[in-house]
């Protein structure tokens, strides 16, 4: 099967996607589960084709000189591909999001209830990480939506191989194949996609800050941006050194995108020099590059390089951590709210009062207390699957799951 949408105008793709969305909105949870299972099986059948396509993309990307970060995101190993096939199977088996909720006793001759419905058509804009297209497609179908995939040019062969497999899985399940469409990575098509407010009900974007900025600047459709990196940790005067070391190292482990990597640490001025140097020596041994503010670099120049002012608001997206000295939890909160990406920030302290101040004051979508913020798409034992993390200031903050792809409809009966 070929990717038929590649030969169509965007207007035709949008029309087909809307029509397919209307069809799958009427399907049962069991039918959608079977369709997603069929998609996962089709990916397994196309296993070698997908890896071969990925090799082509890797070779072309190396020749074009793309960054090591994108190469890492792009490279599919057999183990990584199989993990996401298993994740797609698991997604199909999750409980349905559908149902209704009574909104109270009848008032006069009227009675109201609330029910969840699909959004309609979802656009997923992403770079590298080709396996995320499969997960986004599975999540969209699970919630009764159609999806339009727009990946980066660096993964064009891999994205095409994956989309062909997904569509063939839908065909075998006798599901509308136009529920999944892949469009070209042409920048003009992206702008056109992001401005079709009548056909695109939500655009989810996932990638580096440059991509997120482009989408947020161009879009007139509703968007849900996913944030990566530039997460802050406040290390209080009484915080445990071993726990800090664990949280830092664990947060940088990803598959391969370490979404919640702690890249900035705010250190209380009462921390002992011994605890600081012990931590820094350990991190250097593990391959981290360390930076710091002027105050810390003046005292510990053998461990830290000076961080420029702009760095505190930017993600490194590599094994680099910058340290900054603060005098109180209030100063830490103000620094985080000013510079952090705002999707996942934490505190390590033995003080209950500091914990309460931090949680009440910091304006982050997710707050971690004495814990690693490491991001899991599907944590063992959990019944939820996450696509990414959002710092969006709206109803869908934090982890992007199935609930982000549904709408609530209120029905009043006379």
Legacy VTK file of the C-alpha trace (Angstrom):
# vtk DataFile Version 3.0
C-alpha trace
ASCII
DATASET POLYDATA
POINTS 414 float
0.000 0.000 0.000
1.268 3.486 -0.831
0.702 6.654 1.128
-2.147 7.994 -0.976
-2.242 11.328 0.880
1.240 12.179 -0.457
-0.275 12.654 -3.916
-3.228 14.768 -2.778
-3.610 18.465 -2.111
-3.880 19.447 1.534
-7.518 20.411 0.956
-8.257 16.840 -0.191
-6.342 15.366 2.740
-8.306 17.511 5.165
-11.619 16.579 3.553
-10.822 12.866 3.710
-9.608 13.158 7.287
-12.790 14.919 8.405
-14.956 12.299 6.694
-12.965 9.467 8.265
-13.223 11.146 11.653
-16.999 11.232 11.394
-17.021 7.523 10.582
-14.770 6.385 13.409
-16.616 8.571 15.921
-19.531 6.166 15.427
-17.467 3.012 16.004
-17.504 1.063 19.238
-14.652 0.847 21.717
-14.183 -2.795 20.722
-13.841 -1.895 17.056
-11.245 0.757 17.838
-9.340 -1.662 20.037
-9.231 -4.198 17.206
-8.098 -1.543 14.729
-5.219 -0.430 16.968
-4.215 -4.051 17.504
-4.215 -4.539 13.749
-2.013 -1.463 13.371
0.494 -2.882 15.844
0.504 -6.225 14.024
1.075 -4.443 10.707
4.034 -2.569 12.182
5.517 -5.889 13.270
5.032 -7.237 9.762
6.825 -4.209 8.313
9.602 -4.365 10.916
12.512 -4.756 8.488
11.083 -2.271 5.961
10.859 0.362 8.681
14.429 -0.251 9.861
15.731 -0.106 6.283
13.909 3.178 5.719
15.409 4.470 8.953
18.899 3.575 7.721
18.292 5.689 4.612
17.205 8.632 6.755
20.217 8.280 9.035
22.637 8.234 6.102
21.036 11.284 4.503
20.901 13.139 7.815
24.568 12.519 8.571
25.503 13.806 5.120
23.395 16.931 5.637
25.047 17.567 9.017
22.035 17.576 11.327
22.686 17.763 15.054
23.698 14.790 17.188
20.502 15.303 19.195
18.255 14.779 16.170
20.358 11.807 15.054
19.812 10.242 18.464
16.075 10.901 18.244
15.956 9.583 14.693
17.798 6.290 15.097
15.482 3.298 15.470
17.003 0.153 16.934
15.113 -3.164 16.746
14.619 -2.999 20.523
13.246 0.529 20.414
10.879 -0.245 17.553
9.612 -3.400 19.278
9.050 -1.464 22.503
6.754 0.956 20.702
4.912 -1.836 18.905
4.241 -3.367 22.330
3.155 0.063 23.575
0.682 0.365 20.704
-0.761 -3.048 21.583
-1.112 -1.901 25.189
-2.795 1.319 24.078
-5.484 -0.634 22.258
-6.261 -2.604 25.420
-6.783 0.414 27.680
-10.270 1.097 28.966
-12.527 3.348 26.913
-12.688 7.100 27.546
-16.361 7.180 26.694
-19.305 7.510 29.031
-21.692 10.052 30.502
-22.035 11.877 33.812
-25.253 13.031 35.407
-25.121 16.760 36.111
-27.674 16.752 38.897
-31.328 16.448 39.634
-33.885 17.599 37.073
-34.777 21.282 37.227
-38.401 21.800 36.295
-39.023 19.898 33.066
-35.320 19.687 32.106
-32.533 17.232 32.863
-28.852 17.632 31.948
-25.970 15.240 31.550
-22.429 15.436 30.213
-20.791 13.072 27.741
-17.339 12.878 26.152
-16.892 13.038 22.402
-13.984 13.007 19.950
-12.477 16.328 18.921
-12.651 15.429 15.221
-9.327 15.790 13.397
-6.013 16.047 15.228
-2.752 17.205 13.625
0.509 15.903 15.074
3.580 17.940 14.165
6.898 16.421 15.234
10.555 16.092 14.285
12.719 12.955 14.269
11.327 10.382 16.780
9.392 8.592 14.006
7.842 6.054 16.379
5.844 8.846 18.028
3.712 9.062 14.887
2.453 5.543 15.603
1.661 6.339 19.238
-0.081 9.597 18.342
-2.133 7.751 15.696
-3.088 5.075 18.208
-4.131 7.650 20.787
-6.226 9.516 18.212
-8.050 6.398 17.073
-8.535 5.275 20.670
-10.433 8.496 21.330
-12.367 8.368 18.042
-10.397 11.022 16.164
-8.712 11.012 12.785
-5.106 12.235 12.608
-2.845 14.038 10.150
0.850 13.365 10.724
3.477 15.915 9.743
6.994 14.750 10.590
10.357 16.329 9.864
12.239 15.925 6.597
15.043 14.108 8.448
12.693 11.128 9.038
10.721 11.189 5.783
11.452 7.590 4.715
10.825 6.165 8.174
7.617 8.160 8.639
6.366 6.958 5.265
7.110 3.302 6.058
5.351 3.602 9.414
2.289 5.368 7.967
1.944 2.771 5.199
2.021 -0.005 7.806
-0.520 1.775 10.024
-2.921 2.327 7.135
-2.601 -1.292 6.023
-3.485 -2.312 9.576
-6.624 -0.185 9.401
-7.517 -1.718 6.047
-7.221 -5.241 7.448
-9.454 -4.223 10.349
-11.985 -2.782 7.846
-11.495 0.646 9.327
-11.415 3.902 7.329
-7.764 4.133 6.225
-7.995 7.905 5.830
-8.226 8.138 9.605
-4.410 8.273 9.369
-2.786 10.621 6.857
0.830 11.656 6.391
1.609 14.943 4.676
4.852 16.269 3.250
7.278 18.201 5.464
7.131 21.273 3.185
7.050 24.406 5.419
4.264 26.001 3.359
2.071 22.948 3.952
2.673 23.265 7.690
1.462 26.873 7.690
-1.592 25.882 5.649
-2.350 23.003 8.005
-2.108 25.226 11.079
-4.588 27.757 9.719
-7.459 25.436 8.716
-9.592 26.079 11.769
-12.708 24.484 10.269
-11.052 21.110 9.639
-8.273 20.811 12.255
-9.624 20.717 15.791
-6.308 20.435 17.636
-2.629 20.542 16.692
-0.179 18.787 19.021
3.452 19.784 18.434
6.475 17.903 19.728
10.125 18.806 19.252
12.822 21.353 19.955
11.948 24.910 21.059
12.478 26.184 17.499
9.667 23.945 16.200
7.360 24.785 19.103
7.941 28.507 18.532
7.214 28.173 14.809
3.947 26.334 15.429
2.738 28.688 18.161
3.521 31.728 15.993
1.775 30.403 12.874
-1.221 28.528 14.240
-4.754 29.826 14.273
-6.060 26.352 15.196
-6.047 25.250 18.828
-2.609 23.946 19.768
-1.157 21.804 22.540
2.628 22.246 22.644
4.864 19.666 24.300
7.861 20.977 26.237
11.272 19.301 26.495
14.084 20.103 28.905
15.007 23.159 30.979
13.448 21.651 34.096
14.569 23.109 37.434
15.319 21.503 40.781
15.555 23.421 44.054
17.993 21.786 46.476
17.037 23.030 49.925
19.408 23.506 52.842
18.254 20.193 54.322
17.857 18.202 51.086
19.440 14.759 50.834
22.581 14.616 48.672
22.046 11.050 47.460
18.476 11.839 46.447
19.628 14.886 44.468
22.248 12.819 42.672
19.693 10.107 41.873
17.070 12.592 40.617
19.557 14.341 38.335
20.931 11.175 36.757
17.574 9.391 36.502
15.848 12.366 34.875
18.327 12.299 31.986
17.393 8.743 31.004
14.982 8.730 28.051
13.681 6.617 25.170
15.663 8.473 23.760
14.036 11.843 24.514
14.618 12.794 28.157
11.585 15.062 28.325
11.898 15.931 32.017
15.690 16.145 32.251
16.771 18.430 35.108
19.100 20.948 33.509
19.161 23.658 36.180
19.721 23.239 39.936
19.090 26.035 42.434
21.278 25.477 45.495
20.528 26.997 48.891
23.452 29.105 50.092
23.621 27.059 53.322
24.682 23.917 51.460
28.151 22.837 52.529
31.020 22.966 50.071
31.641 19.274 50.752
28.164 18.275 49.570
28.511 20.418 46.448
31.912 19.116 45.414
30.882 15.536 46.144
27.902 15.921 43.833
29.880 17.615 41.078
32.642 15.003 41.111
30.029 12.263 40.820
28.250 13.983 37.921
31.502 14.595 36.048
32.361 10.905 36.431
29.037 10.102 34.769
29.808 12.304 31.749
27.908 15.484 32.666
29.142 18.935 31.737
28.647 21.384 34.598
28.036 25.123 34.479
27.247 27.696 37.125
26.377 31.284 37.945
29.110 33.830 38.628
28.979 33.388 42.405
29.521 29.628 42.292
32.105 29.778 39.505
34.124 32.296 41.525
34.373 29.807 44.394
34.393 26.534 42.450
35.951 27.329 39.088
37.657 23.936 38.917
34.228 22.251 38.705
32.012 24.732 36.843
32.127 26.821 33.679
30.324 30.168 33.659
26.751 30.041 32.344
25.611 32.993 30.243
22.452 34.852 31.281
20.441 33.474 28.346
21.190 29.865 29.309
18.874 29.930 32.316
15.849 30.194 30.008
17.029 27.710 27.368
17.135 23.895 27.332
20.476 22.215 26.703
18.937 18.914 25.532
22.171 17.116 26.390
23.982 15.964 29.541
24.619 19.471 30.841
23.486 20.897 34.183
23.868 24.467 35.431
23.915 25.392 39.132
22.796 28.668 40.676
22.947 29.871 44.264
19.728 31.113 45.947
19.080 32.361 49.486
15.571 31.014 50.051
12.726 28.923 48.671
10.980 32.165 47.664
13.957 33.161 45.518
13.965 29.668 44.010
10.278 29.962 43.123
10.784 33.364 41.496
13.731 32.061 39.470
11.830 28.990 38.287
8.747 30.973 37.300
10.923 33.380 35.331
13.227 30.951 33.520
11.879 27.379 33.621
10.000 25.775 30.730
7.277 25.273 33.328
6.261 21.695 32.626
8.172 19.744 35.290
10.070 21.252 38.212
10.963 19.829 41.598
12.242 20.302 45.114
14.406 18.137 47.346
14.207 19.093 50.995
13.513 17.634 54.439
11.493 20.719 55.384
7.706 20.286 55.264
7.296 24.084 55.347
9.572 24.509 52.289
7.606 21.837 50.473
4.318 23.609 51.108
5.744 26.980 50.077
7.176 25.510 46.899
4.002 23.731 45.803
1.834 26.771 46.546
4.164 29.222 44.857
5.684 27.608 41.790
3.702 27.929 38.554
4.652 24.604 36.962
2.366 22.060 35.346
3.933 19.179 37.309
5.783 19.442 40.620
8.006 16.684 42.005
8.765 16.511 45.734
11.803 14.441 46.764
11.412 12.391 43.595
12.929 12.018 40.162
10.861 13.728 37.436
11.882 11.093 34.873
9.272 10.863 32.107
7.696 7.509 31.241
5.426 7.085 28.228
4.023 4.036 29.962
5.208 3.259 33.450
5.037 -0.401 34.437
1.838 -1.113 36.322
0.135 2.038 35.056
-3.042 2.093 32.975
-2.076 5.375 31.264
0.059 6.218 28.244
1.544 9.664 27.716
2.622 11.311 24.483
4.562 14.166 26.087
4.423 16.973 28.658
2.769 20.336 28.154
3.399 23.669 29.875
0.288 25.066 28.178
-1.653 27.419 30.458
-5.064 25.894 29.985
-7.117 22.879 30.961
-4.617 20.409 29.474
-1.445 21.015 31.476
1.138 18.399 32.344
1.189 14.934 30.833
-0.503 14.673 27.414
-2.726 11.595 27.497
-5.983 10.378 26.022
-7.994 12.969 27.953
-6.326 15.718 25.895
-7.944 14.328 22.733
-11.565 14.354 23.825
-14.186 17.054 24.347
-17.059 17.300 26.806
-20.564 17.853 25.522
-23.432 18.917 27.755
-26.857 17.613 26.797
-30.080 19.066 28.230
-33.339 17.186 27.789
-36.756 18.798 28.013
LINES 1 415
414 0 1 2 3 4 5 6 7 8 9 10 11 12 13 14 15 16 17 18 19 20 21 22 23 24 25 26 27 28 29 30 31 32 33 34 35 36 37 38 39 40 41 42 43 44 45 46 47 48 49 50 51 52 53 54 55 56 57 58 59 60 61 62 63 64 65 66 67 68 69 70 71 72 73 74 75 76 77 78 79 80 81 82 83 84 85 86 87 88 89 90 91 92 93 94 95 96 97 98 99 100 101 102 103 104 105 106 107 108 109 110 111 112 113 114 115 116 117 118 119 120 121 122 123 124 125 126 127 128 129 130 131 132 133 134 135 136 137 138 139 140 141 142 143 144 145 146 147 148 149 150 151 152 153 154 155 156 157 158 159 160 161 162 163 164 165 166 167 168 169 170 171 172 173 174 175 176 177 178 179 180 181 182 183 184 185 186 187 188 189 190 191 192 193 194 195 196 197 198 199 200 201 202 203 204 205 206 207 208 209 210 211 212 213 214 215 216 217 218 219 220 221 222 223 224 225 226 227 228 229 230 231 232 233 234 235 236 237 238 239 240 241 242 243 244 245 246 247 248 249 250 251 252 253 254 255 256 257 258 259 260 261 262 263 264 265 266 267 268 269 270 271 272 273 274 275 276 277 278 279 280 281 282 283 284 285 286 287 288 289 290 291 292 293 294 295 296 297 298 299 300 301 302 303 304 305 306 307 308 309 310 311 312 313 314 315 316 317 318 319 320 321 322 323 324 325 326 327 328 329 330 331 332 333 334 335 336 337 338 339 340 341 342 343 344 345 346 347 348 349 350 351 352 353 354 355 356 357 358 359 360 361 362 363 364 365 366 367 368 369 370 371 372 373 374 375 376 377 378 379 380 381 382 383 384 385 386 387 388 389 390 391 392 393 394 395 396 397 398 399 400 401 402 403 404 405 406 407 408 409 410 411 412 413
